[in-house]
Amino acid sequence: MSSATVGVAVGAVLAISAVAFGFWAMLLVALFMAVGAVVGRVVEGRLDLRGVLDALRGKRTSS
């Protein structure tokens, strides 16, 4: 799936949730979508969670 297709799908889901349930529900849906994307990347092995946490703490490594 191309990134444009994914973007259209995400936009459609957020638009439908905003129209049907309101602004705060749309933000909640967006938060759940972001968490799902992060979990999916961790499970696939495409995201190193330890490296992200180290970067957020300000630790830098050369490896």
N, C-alpha and C positions, 0 to 999 in steps of 0.2 A: 504494500500500500504506500502510495507516495505521501509526502508530508502535506501536500495541498489537499489531498483527500481526507487525511486525518484532521487537518485544520477546519475543513468544511463540516465534518461530522461533529467535532467539538463545538463549533459555533452553533450548529443546529440544536444540539442538546442543551446548551446554555440558553439559547433564545427561547426554546420551548419551555424550559423550566422557569425562565423569567416571566413569560407571559402567563403561564398556568399558575405559578405559585408565588411570584413576587421576587423582589430584589434579594432579600436575605436567603431565601431558599436557593436562588441561583448561585449565590456565593458559597453556600454549603455544598451544592452539587460540584462547583468548580474545585473546592477543596478536596472532596472525595475523588474527583478525577485525577488531581495532581498526586494524591497519595497512592492511588492505584497505579499511576504511571511509574512512580518511584519504586514501588514494590515489584512491578513487572520487570523493570530493568535490573533490580538486584537479583531476582530469581533467574533471569536470563544470563547473568554474569556480565552485563554491559555497564554496571555501575559498581564501583568499589565504595561501599558505605563507610569503611574505616578511613579511606582517603578523604571523603567528604567531611566526616566529623573532625579529622585532623585539620583540614583547611579552615573549618569554622572556628576551631580553637586557636588558630594562628600558628600551628606547627607546620614547618616546612621541611620536606625531605627531598633528597636528590634521587631516590629510588622510585 
